[in-house]
Structure formats: structure tokens, C-alpha cells
């Protein structure tokens, strides 16, 4: 079970990194700073959720 939770936590962290990369490409394509959008929120919350999940398992 711990391997599965660790895999899910790492997947959430990597998905957050991918959302950040996608948001960065969208902002650069727009050639001006965009307001806070869904991908920026996902880029912050997905890694936080993954790390929290893995920390809860370790405790």
C-alpha cells in the first residue's frame, strides 16, 4: 500500500510540474503576463497535495 501511495504522490508532483510548464508556454505565447488561471493554480496545488500525501504516509 505504501508503494501505491508513494507512486500517487510522485505522480501528483510531476503533474504539477507539467501544469507549470504548460502555463509558462501559454504565458510566453500571449507575450504579456496573464492573470492567475487554472494551470497556475494546478501548478501550486498538485505538488502540495502529493507531498502532503507522502508526508502523511511517513508519519
C-alpha angles and dihedrals in degrees: 000000000000091000090054093049091047090050091050091047093050090046090054091051092049091046088054091053090050091050089051092051091049092048090050092053091049092050092048092048090053089053092217134068111278124216119255107294139179095273092053090052091048090049089059102037103042096059090042091052092047094049092046090051092052092044091051089053092051094052 
